[in-house]
Amino acid sequence: MPTLLLVRHGRSTANTAGILAGWSPGVDLDDTGREQAAALAGRLAAVPLAQAVSSPLERCRQTLEPLLAVRPELGPPAEDERLGECHYGEWTGRPLAELAKEPLWRTVQDHAAAAAFPGGESLRELSHRTVDAVREWNGKIAAEHGEDAVWLACSHGDVIKAVVADALGLHLDHFQRISVEPCSVTVIRYTPQRPFVLRMGDTGDLSSLVPRAGTAPATPAGDAVVGGTA
């Protein structure tokens, strides 16, 4: 099955201000975020990409702009609302320091599977829609580009943590143990038996992801996959 590069958007104006942006319109990358996005294009320069998919929110589309400028073969990225940020409902746009005083905050941190945002969605719903989206895209890309294809999805922190938790077989209650910095790259190699998390929250060099001799990024040593890459 294909290899997924999950990119968190670069640092945004809401990140800098300590605001829970959610689906608020007009949240752009800040100066640091734009620098991170420009550097991402270089970090991925040698990695073959079959497809780019994005959350529809501005900060994700802006993160991919420098990459798409030098990789015109990718064309405009496909947008998938299922990879969009969590719908935080009444929490949207509020300062994180203020939200940390809410009783629900501790539930979000310690028992995520029980957390539902007032007027928004639950973290269970977030997990289901994002994992479904990733696995659906995996099948589509495998059919169109082959089992060893590499593709990229630009999304948001909680979305990426939910997908990683699923790949690691973690209960959703543990997803807050996962950290993904702005413009970091998390790499998951899906196989018929299990997913392999090859990188998590990586902000450095990605050259080792370049397939050797026409193969996809290898699964970890000792975890040979029958009929696949060892």
Helices and strands as residue ranges (DSSP letters): E 3-8, H 13-17, H 31-43, E 51-54, H 58-70, G 72-74, E 78-79, G 81-83, G 89-91, H 96-99, H 103-110, G 112-114, H 123-145, E 150-155, H 157-168, G 172-177, E 185-190, E 195-202, G 207-209
